[in-house]
Amino acid sequence: MLKKILLGLGTVVLLFVLFVAYSLFIATPQSPPNSAIFAGNGLEIQIDYSQPYKKGRLIFGEESDGALQPFGQYWRLGANAATELTVNQDVLFAGQPIKAGIYRMYAVPGKEAFAVTLNSEAGVFLAVRDPDPELDVLTVEAPVVMQSDVTEMFTISIGEIEGGVRVDFVWDQTLFSIPITTVE
């Protein structure tokens, strides 16, 4: 009798563990992972992030209006996991020097500009907590450009400019950009 109870309990625990593993690692997330990649002239940049959808919601705005991402509050620049920036050489991030490496990237949205921060705490699994501000490397202001078209899925893209790249962040009708240029 005890053997049957233990076997049944073991089966339930095993099924639960398999369900959790499937939910976390196998099932397609609501906000799929994506990467923005650039390689040219010796410069390699990769930004790994997850792409949430608008789904008819107010994205950026006042908390009292029900905004998904209220002005003045931490945002991981995507969903699910922390957004990570990898650069293969020392560069200027919006004019500020950073060393080659991997950085956690987040923002604090504002009506006129986003404060974009690079943090040295990379590799955080699922980024379920805010980053440690003592590990912030730098923060830059990126002016907001309002667009007439609506972008349903949050998208980060990298385009080549003279001396480096411009990283565009666009969601809903909000666009902001950060230049990343090589150190001369």
C-alpha positions in Angstrom: 0.0 0.0 0.0 2.8 2.5 1.0 4.6 1.5 -2.2 1.5 2.5 -4.4 1.2 5.8 -2.5 4.8 6.7 -3.0 4.7 5.7 -6.7 1.6 7.8 -7.2 3.2 10.8 -5.4 6.4 10.4 -7.4 4.4 10.4 -10.6 2.6 13.6 -9.7 5.9 15.3 -8.8 7.5 14.2 -12.0 4.6 15.4 -14.1 4.7 18.8 -12.3 8.4 19.1 -13.0 8.0 18.2 -16.6 5.1 20.8 -16.9 7.2 23.6 -15.4 10.2 22.7 -17.7 7.9 22.7 -20.7 6.3 26.0 -19.7 9.7 27.8 -19.2 11.9 26.3 -21.9 9.9 24.7 -24.7 6.5 26.4 -25.1 6.5 29.5 -27.4 6.6 32.6 -25.2 4.0 35.3 -25.7 6.8 37.7 -26.3 9.2 35.8 -28.6 13.0 36.3 -28.3 14.8 38.2 -31.1 18.2 39.6 -31.8 19.4 42.8 -33.6 22.8 42.1 -35.1 25.4 44.2 -36.9 28.8 43.2 -38.3 30.9 45.5 -40.4 34.2 47.4 -40.6 35.4 45.3 -37.6 32.5 46.3 -35.4 30.2 43.6 -34.1 27.1 44.4 -32.1 24.3 42.1 -30.9 21.2 43.1 -28.9 19.2 40.1 -27.5 15.7 41.0 -26.3 12.1 39.7 -26.3 9.3 41.3 -28.4 6.1 42.1 -26.6 3.0 43.0 -28.6 0.8 46.1 -28.3 -2.5 44.1 -28.4 -4.6 47.3 -28.3 -3.1 48.5 -25.1 -1.8 51.9 -24.1 2.0 51.3 -24.1 3.7 54.4 -22.8 1.9 57.0 -20.7 0.7 57.8 -17.2 0.1 55.0 -14.8 -3.3 56.5 -13.9 -4.3 56.1 -17.6 -3.5 52.4 -17.4 -0.2 52.5 -19.5 1.5 49.1 -19.8 4.8 50.9 -19.2 4.3 54.1 -17.2 6.5 57.1 -17.6 9.2 57.3 -14.9 9.4 53.6 -14.2 12.0 51.0 -15.0 11.5 49.0 -18.2 13.8 46.2 -19.4 13.4 47.2 -23.0 11.3 44.2 -24.0 9.8 41.4 -22.0 10.6 38.1 -20.3 14.4 38.4 -20.0 16.8 41.3 -19.6 17.8 43.0 -22.8 21.5 42.5 -23.4 24.0 44.5 -25.6 27.2 42.8 -26.7 30.0 44.9 -28.4 33.3 43.4 -29.6 35.4 46.6 -29.1 35.5 49.8 -27.1 32.8 52.2 -28.5 31.0 55.4 -27.8 27.4 54.8 -26.7 25.6 58.1 -27.4 29.0 59.8 -27.1 29.9 58.1 -23.8 32.8 55.6 -23.8 32.2 51.9 -22.9 34.5 48.9 -23.0 34.0 45.8 -25.2 31.7 43.4 -23.4 28.2 42.4 -22.5 25.8 44.9 -20.8 22.3 44.7 -19.4 20.3 47.5 -21.0 17.2 49.1 -19.6 15.3 52.4 -19.9 13.1 54.7 -18.0 10.5 56.1 -20.4 9.6 59.8 -20.4 7.2 61.8 -22.5 10.0 63.7 -24.2 13.0 61.3 -23.8 13.9 57.9 -22.6 16.8 57.5 -20.1 18.7 54.5 -21.4 21.1 52.8 -19.0 23.8 50.2 -19.5 24.4 48.0 -16.5 27.4 45.6 -16.0 25.1 42.9 -14.4 24.7 40.7 -17.5 23.4 37.2 -17.8 20.6 37.5 -15.3 18.1 34.6 -15.8 14.7 36.0 -16.8 15.5 39.4 -15.2 12.7 39.0 -12.6 14.2 41.8 -10.5 15.3 45.3 -11.2 19.1 45.7 -11.9 21.4 46.8 -9.2 21.9 50.6 -9.8 25.3 50.5 -8.3 26.4 48.4 -11.3 25.1 51.0 -13.8 27.9 52.0 -16.2 26.2 55.0 -17.8 22.8 56.6 -18.6 22.1 58.7 -21.7 19.0 60.6 -22.8 17.4 59.5 -26.1 14.8 62.0 -27.4 11.4 60.6 -28.4 10.1 60.9 -31.9 6.4 60.3 -32.3 5.4 58.4 -35.5 2.1 58.4 -37.3 2.3 54.6 -37.9 1.7 52.1 -35.1 4.3 49.3 -34.6 2.5 46.4 -33.1 5.6 44.4 -31.9 8.4 46.1 -30.0 11.4 46.1 -32.3 15.1 47.0 -32.0 16.9 47.5 -35.3 20.5 48.5 -36.1 21.4 50.6 -39.1 24.8 51.7 -40.3 25.8 55.3 -40.1 29.1 57.1 -40.6 31.6 55.8 -38.0 29.2 53.2 -36.5 25.5 52.4 -36.1 22.3 53.8 -35.0 20.1 51.6 -32.8 16.4 52.3 -33.2 13.9 51.2 -30.5 10.3 51.4 -31.8 6.9 50.4 -30.2 3.5 51.7 -30.8 4.1 55.2 -32.1 7.2 55.9 -30.1 10.7 55.8 -31.6 14.0 56.7 -29.9 17.5 56.1 -31.1 21.0 55.6 -29.7 24.2 56.1 -31.9 27.0 53.7 -31.2 30.3 54.8 -32.8 33.8 53.5 -33.0 36.5 55.1 -30.9 39.1 56.7 -33.1 
